[in-house]
Amino acid sequence: MKSVQMKMARAAIGWGVRELAAAAGVTANTVTRIENGADAKQSTIDALRAALEAAGVIFLADGQNVDGGPGVRLK
């Protein structure tokens, strides 16, 4: 999951930073830092991704999106 995908996923399901943070068990500051390109532990990324997937997000790899870049869609 790339930082831009995390932002797109949040927007798609209508969550703010705080909602994602609560669902993933991390701080809102952590979400913001990752979305701004900071590195994070793999376990943190996994928790964020799992929370977004549980909310109905499907992550698209490079090449699966219309423009060829990474993307998201809803179930």
PDB file of N, CA, C, O and CB in Angstrom:
ATOM      1  N   MET A   1       0.843  -1.173   0.000  1.00  0.00           N
ATOM      2  CA  MET A   1       0.000   0.000   0.000  1.00  0.00           C
ATOM      3  C   MET A   1       0.888   1.236   0.000  1.00  0.00           C
ATOM      4  O   MET A   1       1.759   1.391   0.856  1.00  0.00           O
ATOM      5  CB  MET A   1      -0.959  -0.002   1.214  1.00  0.00           C
ATOM      6  N   LYS A   2       0.658   2.100  -0.957  1.00  0.00           N
ATOM      7  CA  LYS A   2       1.401   3.348  -1.044  1.00  0.00           C
ATOM      8  C   LYS A   2       0.637   4.441  -0.315  1.00  0.00           C
ATOM      9  O   LYS A   2      -0.571   4.331  -0.104  1.00  0.00           O
ATOM     10  CB  LYS A   2       1.649   3.744  -2.517  1.00  0.00           C
ATOM     11  N   SER A   3       1.352   5.500   0.072  1.00  0.00           N
ATOM     12  CA  SER A   3       0.712   6.576   0.840  1.00  0.00           C
ATOM     13  C   SER A   3      -0.462   7.196   0.086  1.00  0.00           C
ATOM     14  O   SER A   3      -1.488   7.516   0.687  1.00  0.00           O
ATOM     15  CB  SER A   3       1.732   7.657   1.180  1.00  0.00           C
ATOM     16  N   VAL A   4      -0.315   7.365  -1.210  1.00  0.00           N
ATOM     17  CA  VAL A   4      -1.405   7.944  -1.999  1.00  0.00           C
ATOM     18  C   VAL A   4      -2.625   7.022  -1.996  1.00  0.00           C
ATOM     19  O   VAL A   4      -3.759   7.501  -2.020  1.00  0.00           O
ATOM     20  CB  VAL A   4      -0.942   8.208  -3.446  1.00  0.00           C
ATOM     21  N   GLN A   5      -2.406   5.721  -1.966  1.00  0.00           N
ATOM     22  CA  GLN A   5      -3.524   4.782  -1.901  1.00  0.00           C
ATOM     23  C   GLN A   5      -4.254   4.895  -0.570  1.00  0.00           C
ATOM     24  O   GLN A   5      -5.478   4.779  -0.513  1.00  0.00           O
ATOM     25  CB  GLN A   5      -3.032   3.347  -2.111  1.00  0.00           C
ATOM     26  N   MET A   6      -3.500   5.122   0.494  1.00  0.00           N
ATOM     27  CA  MET A   6      -4.119   5.258   1.800  1.00  0.00           C
ATOM     28  C   MET A   6      -5.016   6.493   1.819  1.00  0.00           C
ATOM     29  O   MET A   6      -6.123   6.439   2.356  1.00  0.00           O
ATOM     30  CB  MET A   6      -3.048   5.343   2.906  1.00  0.00           C
ATOM     31  N   LYS A   7      -4.563   7.590   1.250  1.00  0.00           N
ATOM     32  CA  LYS A   7      -5.379   8.800   1.172  1.00  0.00           C
ATOM     33  C   LYS A   7      -6.626   8.557   0.323  1.00  0.00           C
ATOM     34  O   LYS A   7      -7.729   8.950   0.702  1.00  0.00           O
ATOM     35  CB  LYS A   7      -4.559   9.966   0.591  1.00  0.00           C
ATOM     36  N   MET A   8      -6.443   7.908  -0.826  1.00  0.00           N
ATOM     37  CA  MET A   8      -7.579   7.626  -1.707  1.00  0.00           C
ATOM     38  C   MET A   8      -8.579   6.713  -1.014  1.00  0.00           C
ATOM     39  O   MET A   8      -9.788   6.915  -1.127  1.00  0.00           O
ATOM     40  CB  MET A   8      -7.101   6.985  -3.023  1.00  0.00           C
ATOM     41  N   ALA A   9      -8.088   5.720  -0.304  1.00  0.00           N
ATOM     42  CA  ALA A   9      -8.963   4.773   0.388  1.00  0.00           C
ATOM     43  C   ALA A   9      -9.775   5.478   1.466  1.00  0.00           C
ATOM     44  O   ALA A   9     -10.980   5.257   1.591  1.00  0.00           O
ATOM     45  CB  ALA A   9      -8.141   3.633   1.006  1.00  0.00           C
ATOM     46  N   ARG A  10      -9.115   6.320   2.236  1.00  0.00           N
ATOM     47  CA  ARG A  10      -9.837   7.081   3.270  1.00  0.00           C
ATOM     48  C   ARG A  10     -10.935   7.925   2.660  1.00  0.00           C
ATOM     49  O   ARG A  10     -12.055   7.966   3.169  1.00  0.00           O
ATOM     50  CB  ARG A  10      -8.874   7.976   4.055  1.00  0.00           C
ATOM     51  N   ALA A  11     -10.610   8.602   1.560  1.00  0.00           N
ATOM     52  CA  ALA A  11     -11.603   9.455   0.893  1.00  0.00           C
ATOM     53  C   ALA A  11     -12.766   8.624   0.363  1.00  0.00           C
ATOM     54  O   ALA A  11     -13.921   9.039   0.450  1.00  0.00           O
ATOM     55  CB  ALA A  11     -10.953  10.243  -0.258  1.00  0.00           C
ATOM     56  N   ALA A  12     -12.462   7.462  -0.180  1.00  0.00           N
ATOM     57  CA  ALA A  12     -13.500   6.615  -0.773  1.00  0.00           C
ATOM     58  C   ALA A  12     -14.529   6.155   0.258  1.00  0.00           C
ATOM     59  O   ALA A  12     -15.714   6.028  -0.051  1.00  0.00           O
ATOM     60  CB  ALA A  12     -12.864   5.402  -1.437  1.00  0.00           C
ATOM     61  N   ILE A  13     -14.072   5.910   1.475  1.00  0.00           N
ATOM     62  CA  ILE A  13     -15.009   5.436   2.504  1.00  0.00           C
ATOM     63  C   ILE A  13     -15.460   6.553   3.445  1.00  0.00           C
ATOM     64  O   ILE A  13     -16.243   6.321   4.367  1.00  0.00           O
ATOM     65  CB  ILE A  13     -14.367   4.319   3.314  1.00  0.00           C
ATOM     66  N   GLY A  14     -14.962   7.759   3.206  1.00  0.00           N
ATOM     67  CA  GLY A  14     -15.406   8.901   3.993  1.00  0.00           C
ATOM     68  C   GLY A  14     -14.837   8.983   5.391  1.00  0.00           C
ATOM     69  O   GLY A  14     -15.458   9.561   6.283  1.00  0.00           O
ATOM     70  N   TRP A  15     -13.662   8.409   5.592  1.00  0.00           N
ATOM     71  CA  TRP A  15     -13.017   8.453   6.898  1.00  0.00           C
ATOM     72  C   TRP A  15     -12.016   9.588   6.959  1.00  0.00           C
ATOM     73  O   TRP A  15     -11.336   9.894   5.980  1.00  0.00           O
ATOM     74  CB  TRP A  15     -12.328   7.125   7.206  1.00  0.00           C
ATOM     75  N   GLY A  16     -11.937  10.206   8.123  1.00  0.00           N
ATOM     76  CA  GLY A  16     -10.871  11.153   8.409  1.00  0.00           C
ATOM     77  C   GLY A  16      -9.674  10.407   8.976  1.00  0.00           C
ATOM     78  O   GLY A  16      -9.708   9.191   9.168  1.00  0.00           O
ATOM     79  N   VAL A  17      -8.635  11.151   9.235  1.00  0.00           N
ATOM     80  CA  VAL A  17      -7.412  10.572   9.801  1.00  0.00           C
ATOM     81  C   VAL A  17      -7.710   9.882  11.128  1.00  0.00           C
ATOM     82  O   VAL A  17      -7.209   8.789  11.390  1.00  0.00           O
ATOM     83  CB  VAL A  17      -6.336  11.660   9.997  1.00  0.00           C
ATOM     84  N   ARG A  18      -8.520  10.518  11.956  1.00  0.00           N
ATOM     85  CA  ARG A  18      -8.818   9.954  13.281  1.00  0.00           C
ATOM     86  C   ARG A  18      -9.579   8.633  13.198  1.00  0.00           C
ATOM     87  O   ARG A  18      -9.325   7.710  13.973  1.00  0.00           O
ATOM     88  CB  ARG A  18      -9.622  10.949  14.099  1.00  0.00           C
ATOM     89  N   GLU A  19     -10.513   8.551  12.252  1.00  0.00           N
ATOM     90  CA  GLU A  19     -11.280   7.307  12.102  1.00  0.00           C
ATOM     91  C   GLU A  19     -10.384   6.151  11.674  1.00  0.00           C
ATOM     92  O   GLU A  19     -10.490   5.045  12.203  1.00  0.00           O
ATOM     93  CB  GLU A  19     -12.408   7.494  11.082  1.00  0.00           C
ATOM     94  N   LEU A  20      -9.508   6.413  10.721  1.00  0.00           N
ATOM     95  CA  LEU A  20      -8.589   5.359  10.290  1.00  0.00           C
ATOM     96  C   LEU A  20      -7.660   4.970  11.429  1.00  0.00           C
ATOM     97  O   LEU A  20      -7.429   3.785  11.670  1.00  0.00           O
ATOM     98  CB  LEU A  20      -7.773   5.813   9.067  1.00  0.00           C
ATOM     99  N   ALA A  21      -7.133   5.950  12.121  1.00  0.00           N
ATOM    100  CA  ALA A  21      -6.225   5.674  13.236  1.00  0.00           C
ATOM    101  C   ALA A  21      -6.901   4.797  14.289  1.00  0.00           C
ATOM    102  O   ALA A  21      -6.312   3.829  14.769  1.00  0.00           O
ATOM    103  CB  ALA A  21      -5.744   6.988  13.873  1.00  0.00           C
ATOM    104  N   ALA A  22      -8.125   5.137  14.640  1.00  0.00           N
ATOM    105  CA  ALA A  22      -8.856   4.353  15.647  1.00  0.00           C
ATOM    106  C   ALA A  22      -9.100   2.928  15.164  1.00  0.00           C
ATOM    107  O   ALA A  22      -8.939   1.978  15.930  1.00  0.00           O
ATOM    108  CB  ALA A  22     -10.197   5.027  15.984  1.00  0.00           C
ATOM    109  N   ALA A  23      -9.484   2.775  13.907  1.00  0.00           N
ATOM    110  CA  ALA A  23      -9.766   1.441  13.368  1.00  0.00           C
ATOM    111  C   ALA A  23      -8.513   0.581  13.288  1.00  0.00           C
ATOM    112  O   ALA A  23      -8.584  -0.642  13.404  1.00  0.00           O
ATOM    113  CB  ALA A  23     -10.395   1.553  11.990  1.00  0.00           C
ATOM    114  N   ALA A  24      -7.367   1.223  13.091  1.00  0.00           N
ATOM    115  CA  ALA A  24      -6.109   0.478  12.956  1.00  0.00           C
ATOM    116  C   ALA A  24      -5.337   0.363  14.266  1.00  0.00           C
ATOM    117  O   ALA A  24      -4.359  -0.381  14.343  1.00  0.00           O
ATOM    118  CB  ALA A  24      -5.235   1.137  11.920  1.00  0.00           C
ATOM    119  N   GLY A  25      -5.758   1.080  15.280  1.00  0.00           N
ATOM    120  CA  GLY A  25      -5.068   1.033  16.566  1.00  0.00           C
ATOM    121  C   GLY A  25      -3.748   1.787  16.565  1.00  0.00           C
ATOM    122  O   GLY A  25      -2.796   1.389  17.237  1.00  0.00           O
ATOM    123  N   VAL A  26      -3.695   2.878  15.806  1.00  0.00           N
ATOM    124  CA  VAL A  26      -2.498   3.729  15.771  1.00  0.00           C
ATOM    125  C   VAL A  26      -2.932   5.159  16.064  1.00  0.00           C
ATOM    126  O   VAL A  26      -4.124   5.433  16.199  1.00  0.00           O
ATOM    127  CB  VAL A  26      -1.757   3.634  14.381  1.00  0.00           C
ATOM    128  N   THR A  27      -1.972   6.065  16.161  1.00  0.00           N
ATOM    129  CA  THR A  27      -2.312   7.461  16.409  1.00  0.00           C
ATOM    130  C   THR A  27      -2.622   8.186  15.103  1.00  0.00           C
ATOM    131  O   THR A  27      -2.173   7.782  14.030  1.00  0.00           O
ATOM    132  CB  THR A  27      -1.171   8.165  17.147  1.00  0.00           C
ATOM    133  N   ALA A  28      -3.393   9.257  15.213  1.00  0.00           N
ATOM    134  CA  ALA A  28      -3.700  10.073  14.044  1.00  0.00           C
ATOM    135  C   ALA A  28      -2.415  10.669  13.474  1.00  0.00           C
ATOM    136  O   ALA A  28      -2.290  10.815  12.258  1.00  0.00           O
ATOM    137  CB  ALA A  28      -4.703  11.191  14.406  1.00  0.00           C
ATOM    138  N   ASN A  29      -1.474  11.009  14.324  1.00  0.00           N
ATOM    139  CA  ASN A  29      -0.194  11.546  13.871  1.00  0.00           C
ATOM    140  C   ASN A  29       0.541  10.530  13.002  1.00  0.00           C
ATOM    141  O   ASN A  29       1.180  10.902  12.018  1.00  0.00           O
ATOM    142  CB  ASN A  29       0.676  11.947  15.072  1.00  0.00           C
ATOM    143  N   THR A  30       0.456   9.270  13.356  1.00  0.00           N
ATOM    144  CA  THR A  30       1.095   8.214  12.563  1.00  0.00           C
ATOM    145  C   THR A  30       0.479   8.149  11.171  1.00  0.00           C
ATOM    146  O   THR A  30       1.200   8.039  10.180  1.00  0.00           O
ATOM    147  CB  THR A  30       0.966   6.847  13.268  1.00  0.00           C
ATOM    148  N   VAL A  31      -0.828   8.213  11.089  1.00  0.00           N
ATOM    149  CA  VAL A  31      -1.510   8.182   9.788  1.00  0.00           C
ATOM    150  C   VAL A  31      -1.055   9.367   8.942  1.00  0.00           C
ATOM    151  O   VAL A  31      -0.709   9.201   7.773  1.00  0.00           O
ATOM    152  CB  VAL A  31      -3.058   8.206   9.968  1.00  0.00           C
ATOM    153  N   THR A  32      -1.054  10.548   9.525  1.00  0.00           N
ATOM    154  CA  THR A  32      -0.649  11.750   8.797  1.00  0.00           C
ATOM    155  C   THR A  32       0.787  11.645   8.305  1.00  0.00           C
ATOM    156  O   THR A  32       1.078  11.981   7.157  1.00  0.00           O
ATOM    157  CB  THR A  32      -0.807  12.983   9.680  1.00  0.00           C
ATOM    158  N   ARG A  33       1.677  11.186   9.159  1.00  0.00           N
ATOM    159  CA  ARG A  33       3.088  11.060   8.765  1.00  0.00           C
ATOM    160  C   ARG A  33       3.250  10.095   7.599  1.00  0.00           C
ATOM    161  O   ARG A  33       3.990  10.379   6.658  1.00  0.00           O
ATOM    162  CB  ARG A  33       3.938  10.588   9.953  1.00  0.00           C
ATOM    163  N   ILE A  34       2.566   8.961   7.654  1.00  0.00           N
ATOM    164  CA  ILE A  34       2.672   7.968   6.575  1.00  0.00           C
ATOM    165  C   ILE A  34       2.085   8.537   5.281  1.00  0.00           C
ATOM    166  O   ILE A  34       2.664   8.366   4.208  1.00  0.00           O
ATOM    167  CB  ILE A  34       1.943   6.648   6.966  1.00  0.00           C
ATOM    168  N   GLU A  35       0.945   9.207   5.382  1.00  0.00           N
ATOM    169  CA  GLU A  35       0.342   9.798   4.190  1.00  0.00           C
ATOM    170  C   GLU A  35       1.231  10.869   3.570  1.00  0.00           C
ATOM    171  O   GLU A  35       1.143  11.140   2.372  1.00  0.00           O
ATOM    172  CB  GLU A  35      -1.011  10.390   4.531  1.00  0.00           C
ATOM    173  N   ASN A  36       2.082  11.475   4.385  1.00  0.00           N
ATOM    174  CA  ASN A  36       3.004  12.487   3.881  1.00  0.00           C
ATOM    175  C   ASN A  36       4.340  11.896   3.441  1.00  0.00           C
ATOM    176  O   ASN A  36       5.276  12.631   3.127  1.00  0.00           O
ATOM    177  CB  ASN A  36       3.240  13.538   4.939  1.00  0.00           C
ATOM    178  N   GLY A  37       4.426  10.563   3.418  1.00  0.00           N
ATOM    179  CA  GLY A  37       5.596   9.901   2.862  1.00  0.00           C
ATOM    180  C   GLY A  37       6.616   9.361   3.838  1.00  0.00           C
ATOM    181  O   GLY A  37       7.648   8.837   3.417  1.00  0.00           O
ATOM    182  N   ALA A  38       6.360   9.472   5.131  1.00  0.00           N
ATOM    183  CA  ALA A  38       7.306   8.954   6.118  1.00  0.00           C
ATOM    184  C   ALA A  38       7.287   7.424   6.131  1.00  0.00           C
ATOM    185  O   ALA A  38       6.275   6.800   5.813  1.00  0.00           O
ATOM    186  CB  ALA A  38       6.977   9.504   7.521  1.00  0.00           C
ATOM    187  N   ASP A  39       8.397   6.850   6.496  1.00  0.00           N
ATOM    188  CA  ASP A  39       8.484   5.395   6.633  1.00  0.00           C
ATOM    189  C   ASP A  39       7.744   4.951   7.895  1.00  0.00           C
ATOM    190  O   ASP A  39       7.564   5.726   8.834  1.00  0.00           O
ATOM    191  CB  ASP A  39       9.968   4.931   6.678  1.00  0.00           C
ATOM    192  N   ALA A  40       7.325   3.701   7.892  1.00  0.00           N
ATOM    193  CA  ALA A  40       6.644   3.133   9.055  1.00  0.00           C
ATOM    194  C   ALA A  40       6.971   1.656   9.148  1.00  0.00           C
ATOM    195  O   ALA A  40       7.389   1.032   8.172  1.00  0.00           O
ATOM    196  CB  ALA A  40       5.110   3.350   8.969  1.00  0.00           C
ATOM    197  N   LYS A  41       6.775   1.107  10.341  1.00  0.00           N
ATOM    198  CA  LYS A  41       6.964  -0.325  10.526  1.00  0.00           C
ATOM    199  C   LYS A  41       5.974  -1.079   9.648  1.00  0.00           C
ATOM    200  O   LYS A  41       4.860  -0.614   9.407  1.00  0.00           O
ATOM    201  CB  LYS A  41       6.794  -0.721  12.015  1.00  0.00           C
ATOM    202  N   GLN A  42       6.390  -2.238   9.180  1.00  0.00           N
ATOM    203  CA  GLN A  42       5.502  -3.045   8.340  1.00  0.00           C
ATOM    204  C   GLN A  42       4.238  -3.423   9.099  1.00  0.00           C
ATOM    205  O   GLN A  42       3.161  -3.501   8.507  1.00  0.00           O
ATOM    206  CB  GLN A  42       6.223  -4.311   7.852  1.00  0.00           C
ATOM    207  N   SER A  43       4.355  -3.658  10.400  1.00  0.00           N
ATOM    208  CA  SER A  43       3.177  -4.024  11.185  1.00  0.00           C
ATOM    209  C   SER A  43       2.156  -2.887  11.228  1.00  0.00           C
ATOM    210  O   SER A  43       0.951  -3.135  11.265  1.00  0.00           O
ATOM    211  CB  SER A  43       3.588  -4.409  12.605  1.00  0.00           C
ATOM    212  N   THR A  44       2.631  -1.656  11.223  1.00  0.00           N
ATOM    213  CA  THR A  44       1.736  -0.499  11.203  1.00  0.00           C
ATOM    214  C   THR A  44       1.027  -0.402   9.855  1.00  0.00           C
ATOM    215  O   THR A  44      -0.183  -0.184   9.798  1.00  0.00           O
ATOM    216  CB  THR A  44       2.518   0.800  11.492  1.00  0.00           C
ATOM    217  N   ILE A  45       1.781  -0.564   8.779  1.00  0.00           N
ATOM    218  CA  ILE A  45       1.196  -0.547   7.436  1.00  0.00           C
ATOM    219  C   ILE A  45       0.158  -1.664   7.305  1.00  0.00           C
ATOM    220  O   ILE A  45      -0.925  -1.458   6.758  1.00  0.00           O
ATOM    221  CB  ILE A  45       2.299  -0.702   6.354  1.00  0.00           C
ATOM    222  N   ASP A  46       0.500  -2.830   7.808  1.00  0.00           N
ATOM    223  CA  ASP A  46      -0.418  -3.972   7.747  1.00  0.00           C
ATOM    224  C   ASP A  46      -1.719  -3.681   8.506  1.00  0.00           C
ATOM    225  O   ASP A  46      -2.801  -4.032   8.037  1.00  0.00           O
ATOM    226  CB  ASP A  46       0.258  -5.229   8.323  1.00  0.00           C
ATOM    227  N   ALA A  47      -1.613  -3.043   9.673  1.00  0.00           N
ATOM    228  CA  ALA A  47      -2.798  -2.718  10.467  1.00  0.00           C
ATOM    229  C   ALA A  47      -3.674  -1.698   9.748  1.00  0.00           C
ATOM    230  O   ALA A  47      -4.899  -1.818   9.755  1.00  0.00           O
ATOM    231  CB  ALA A  47      -2.390  -2.184  11.846  1.00  0.00           C
ATOM    232  N   LEU A  48      -3.057  -0.699   9.130  1.00  0.00           N
ATOM    233  CA  LEU A  48      -3.799   0.308   8.383  1.00  0.00           C
ATOM    234  C   LEU A  48      -4.495  -0.317   7.179  1.00  0.00           C
ATOM    235  O   LEU A  48      -5.666  -0.050   6.912  1.00  0.00           O
ATOM    236  CB  LEU A  48      -2.866   1.437   7.931  1.00  0.00           C
ATOM    237  N   ARG A  49      -3.763  -1.140   6.469  1.00  0.00           N
ATOM    238  CA  ARG A  49      -4.335  -1.791   5.294  1.00  0.00           C
ATOM    239  C   ARG A  49      -5.504  -2.702   5.690  1.00  0.00           C
ATOM    240  O   ARG A  49      -6.546  -2.704   5.034  1.00  0.00           O
ATOM    241  CB  ARG A  49      -3.254  -2.600   4.553  1.00  0.00           C
ATOM    242  N   ALA A  50      -5.324  -3.464   6.754  1.00  0.00           N
ATOM    243  CA  ALA A  50      -6.379  -4.369   7.214  1.00  0.00           C
ATOM    244  C   ALA A  50      -7.638  -3.593   7.608  1.00  0.00           C
ATOM    245  O   ALA A  50      -8.751  -4.026   7.312  1.00  0.00           O
ATOM    246  CB  ALA A  50      -5.881  -5.209   8.404  1.00  0.00           C
ATOM    247  N   ALA A  51      -7.466  -2.454   8.271  1.00  0.00           N
ATOM    248  CA  ALA A  51      -8.617  -1.641   8.662  1.00  0.00           C
ATOM    249  C   ALA A  51      -9.359  -1.123   7.437  1.00  0.00           C
ATOM    250  O   ALA A  51     -10.590  -1.126   7.402  1.00  0.00           O
ATOM    251  CB  ALA A  51      -8.172  -0.468   9.544  1.00  0.00           C
ATOM    252  N   LEU A  52      -8.613  -0.681   6.438  1.00  0.00           N
ATOM    253  CA  LEU A  52      -9.242  -0.165   5.212  1.00  0.00           C
ATOM    254  C   LEU A  52      -9.916  -1.284   4.423  1.00  0.00           C
ATOM    255  O   LEU A  52     -11.003  -1.094   3.879  1.00  0.00           O
ATOM    256  CB  LEU A  52      -8.198   0.540   4.331  1.00  0.00           C
ATOM    257  N   GLU A  53      -9.282  -2.433   4.363  1.00  0.00           N
ATOM    258  CA  GLU A  53      -9.884  -3.568   3.654  1.00  0.00           C
ATOM    259  C   GLU A  53     -11.153  -4.037   4.366  1.00  0.00           C
ATOM    260  O   GLU A  53     -12.130  -4.404   3.712  1.00  0.00           O
ATOM    261  CB  GLU A  53      -8.877  -4.731   3.542  1.00  0.00           C
ATOM    262  N   ALA A  54     -11.143  -4.029   5.698  1.00  0.00           N
ATOM    263  CA  ALA A  54     -12.333  -4.425   6.456  1.00  0.00           C
ATOM    264  C   ALA A  54     -13.490  -3.463   6.204  1.00  0.00           C
ATOM    265  O   ALA A  54     -14.657  -3.831   6.336  1.00  0.00           O
ATOM    266  CB  ALA A  54     -12.017  -4.484   7.957  1.00  0.00           C
ATOM    267  N   ALA A  55     -13.152  -2.221   5.838  1.00  0.00           N
ATOM    268  CA  ALA A  55     -14.177  -1.215   5.546  1.00  0.00           C
ATOM    269  C   ALA A  55     -14.640  -1.273   4.089  1.00  0.00           C
ATOM    270  O   ALA A  55     -15.506  -0.501   3.679  1.00  0.00           O
ATOM    271  CB  ALA A  55     -13.644   0.180   5.862  1.00  0.00           C
ATOM    272  N   GLY A  56     -14.060  -2.193   3.306  1.00  0.00           N
ATOM    273  CA  GLY A  56     -14.524  -2.388   1.942  1.00  0.00           C
ATOM    274  C   GLY A  56     -13.605  -1.909   0.837  1.00  0.00           C
ATOM    275  O   GLY A  56     -14.010  -1.868  -0.325  1.00  0.00           O
ATOM    276  N   VAL A  57     -12.383  -1.548   1.172  1.00  0.00           N
ATOM    277  CA  VAL A  57     -11.434  -1.062   0.167  1.00  0.00           C
ATOM    278  C   VAL A  57     -10.678  -2.234  -0.452  1.00  0.00           C
ATOM    279  O   VAL A  57     -10.272  -3.166   0.241  1.00  0.00           O
ATOM    280  CB  VAL A  57     -10.442  -0.052   0.794  1.00  0.00           C
ATOM    281  N   ILE A  58     -10.498  -2.167  -1.765  1.00  0.00           N
ATOM    282  CA  ILE A  58      -9.655  -3.119  -2.489  1.00  0.00           C
ATOM    283  C   ILE A  58      -8.507  -2.317  -3.084  1.00  0.00           C
ATOM    284  O   ILE A  58      -8.733  -1.319  -3.769  1.00  0.00           O
ATOM    285  CB  ILE A  58     -10.465  -3.902  -3.609  1.00  0.00           C
ATOM    286  N   PHE A  59      -7.286  -2.744  -2.826  1.00  0.00           N
ATOM    287  CA  PHE A  59      -6.106  -2.048  -3.333  1.00  0.00           C
ATOM    288  C   PHE A  59      -5.718  -2.613  -4.692  1.00  0.00           C
ATOM    289  O   PHE A  59      -5.665  -3.828  -4.883  1.00  0.00           O
ATOM    290  CB  PHE A  59      -4.928  -2.168  -2.340  1.00  0.00           C
ATOM    291  N   LEU A  60      -5.450  -1.716  -5.630  1.00  0.00           N
ATOM    292  CA  LEU A  60      -5.046  -2.096  -6.980  1.00  0.00           C
ATOM    293  C   LEU A  60      -3.555  -1.847  -7.148  1.00  0.00           C
ATOM    294  O   LEU A  60      -3.053  -0.774  -6.815  1.00  0.00           O
ATOM    295  CB  LEU A  60      -5.855  -1.313  -8.045  1.00  0.00           C
ATOM    296  N   ALA A  61      -2.857  -2.838  -7.662  1.00  0.00           N
ATOM    297  CA  ALA A  61      -1.423  -2.715  -7.887  1.00  0.00           C
ATOM    298  C   ALA A  61      -1.153  -1.880  -9.126  1.00  0.00           C
ATOM    299  O   ALA A  61      -2.061  -1.628  -9.918  1.00  0.00           O
ATOM    300  CB  ALA A  61      -0.774  -4.097  -8.023  1.00  0.00           C
ATOM    301  N   ASP A  62       0.082  -1.452  -9.297  1.00  0.00           N
ATOM    302  CA  ASP A  62       0.482  -0.750 -10.513  1.00  0.00           C
ATOM    303  C   ASP A  62       0.036  -1.569 -11.716  1.00  0.00           C
ATOM    304  O   ASP A  62       0.215  -2.786 -11.754  1.00  0.00           O
ATOM    305  CB  ASP A  62       2.024  -0.505 -10.545  1.00  0.00           C
ATOM    306  N   GLY A  63      -0.544  -0.893 -12.693  1.00  0.00           N
ATOM    307  CA  GLY A  63      -0.980  -1.570 -13.905  1.00  0.00           C
ATOM    308  C   GLY A  63      -2.424  -2.034 -13.871  1.00  0.00           C
ATOM    309  O   GLY A  63      -2.995  -2.332 -14.920  1.00  0.00           O
ATOM    310  N   GLN A  64      -3.027  -2.103 -12.694  1.00  0.00           N
ATOM    311  CA  GLN A  64      -4.429  -2.525 -12.596  1.00  0.00           C
ATOM    312  C   GLN A  64      -5.387  -1.345 -12.677  1.00  0.00           C
ATOM    313  O   GLN A  64      -6.594  -1.528 -12.833  1.00  0.00           O
ATOM    314  CB  GLN A  64      -4.660  -3.281 -11.297  1.00  0.00           C
ATOM    315  N   ASN A  65      -4.860  -0.162 -12.573  1.00  0.00           N
ATOM    316  CA  ASN A  65      -5.663   1.042 -12.601  1.00  0.00           C
ATOM    317  C   ASN A  65      -5.730   1.576 -14.028  1.00  0.00           C
ATOM    318  O   ASN A  65      -4.879   1.241 -14.852  1.00  0.00           O
ATOM    319  CB  ASN A  65      -5.090   2.104 -11.642  1.00  0.00           C
ATOM    320  N   VAL A  66      -6.715   2.389 -14.325  1.00  0.00           N
ATOM    321  CA  VAL A  66      -6.901   2.930 -15.673  1.00  0.00           C
ATOM    322  C   VAL A  66      -5.654   3.656 -16.168  1.00  0.00           C
ATOM    323  O   VAL A  66      -5.267   3.504 -17.327  1.00  0.00           O
ATOM    324  CB  VAL A  66      -8.094   3.877 -15.699  1.00  0.00           C
ATOM    325  N   ASP A  67      -5.026   4.441 -15.301  1.00  0.00           N
ATOM    326  CA  ASP A  67      -3.841   5.197 -15.725  1.00  0.00           C
ATOM    327  C   ASP A  67      -2.541   4.428 -15.542  1.00  0.00           C
ATOM    328  O   ASP A  67      -1.463   4.961 -15.807  1.00  0.00           O
ATOM    329  CB  ASP A  67      -3.761   6.490 -14.962  1.00  0.00           C
ATOM    330  N   GLY A  68      -2.630   3.195 -15.096  1.00  0.00           N
ATOM    331  CA  GLY A  68      -1.445   2.362 -14.928  1.00  0.00           C
ATOM    332  C   GLY A  68      -0.761   2.485 -13.589  1.00  0.00           C
ATOM    333  O   GLY A  68       0.162   1.724 -13.298  1.00  0.00           O
ATOM    334  N   GLY A  69      -1.186   3.419 -12.769  1.00  0.00           N
ATOM    335  CA  GLY A  69      -0.590   3.599 -11.442  1.00  0.00           C
ATOM    336  C   GLY A  69      -1.361   2.838 -10.387  1.00  0.00           C
ATOM    337  O   GLY A  69      -2.309   2.121 -10.706  1.00  0.00           O
ATOM    338  N   PRO A  70      -0.966   2.985  -9.127  1.00  0.00           N
ATOM    339  CA  PRO A  70      -1.674   2.314  -8.049  1.00  0.00           C
ATOM    340  C   PRO A  70      -3.032   2.972  -7.835  1.00  0.00           C
ATOM    341  O   PRO A  70      -3.222   4.141  -8.171  1.00  0.00           O
ATOM    342  CB  PRO A  70      -0.846   2.343  -6.749  1.00  0.00           C
ATOM    343  N   GLY A  71      -3.964   2.226  -7.283  1.00  0.00           N
ATOM    344  CA  GLY A  71      -5.289   2.789  -7.040  1.00  0.00           C
ATOM    345  C   GLY A  71      -6.046   1.998  -6.018  1.00  0.00           C
ATOM    346  O   GLY A  71      -5.514   1.071  -5.408  1.00  0.00           O
ATOM    347  N   VAL A  72      -7.298   2.367  -5.830  1.00  0.00           N
ATOM    348  CA  VAL A  72      -8.203   1.664  -4.917  1.00  0.00           C
ATOM    349  C   VAL A  72      -9.584   1.617  -5.551  1.00  0.00           C
ATOM    350  O   VAL A  72      -9.895   2.386  -6.461  1.00  0.00           O
ATOM    351  CB  VAL A  72      -8.255   2.360  -3.515  1.00  0.00           C
ATOM    352  N   ARG A  73     -10.399   0.709  -5.058  1.00  0.00           N
ATOM    353  CA  ARG A  73     -11.814   0.686  -5.403  1.00  0.00           C
ATOM    354  C   ARG A  73     -12.550   0.086  -4.221  1.00  0.00           C
ATOM    355  O   ARG A  73     -11.942  -0.482  -3.314  1.00  0.00           O
ATOM    356  CB  ARG A  73     -12.085  -0.126  -6.723  1.00  0.00           C
ATOM    357  N   LEU A  74     -13.857   0.220  -4.242  1.00  0.00           N
ATOM    358  CA  LEU A  74     -14.678  -0.331  -3.163  1.00  0.00           C
ATOM    359  C   LEU A  74     -15.298  -1.647  -3.601  1.00  0.00           C
ATOM    360  O   LEU A  74     -15.586  -1.863  -4.778  1.00  0.00           O
ATOM    361  CB  LEU A  74     -15.778   0.667  -2.743  1.00  0.00           C
ATOM    362  N   LYS A  75     -15.497  -2.524  -2.617  1.00  0.00           N
ATOM    363  CA  LYS A  75     -16.145  -3.811  -2.889  1.00  0.00           C
ATOM    364  C   LYS A  75     -17.552  -3.598  -3.356  1.00  0.00           C
ATOM    365  O   LYS A  75     -18.263  -4.563  -3.635  1.00  0.00           O
ATOM    366  CB  LYS A  75     -16.136  -4.704  -1.655  1.00  0.00           C
TER     367      LYS A  75
END
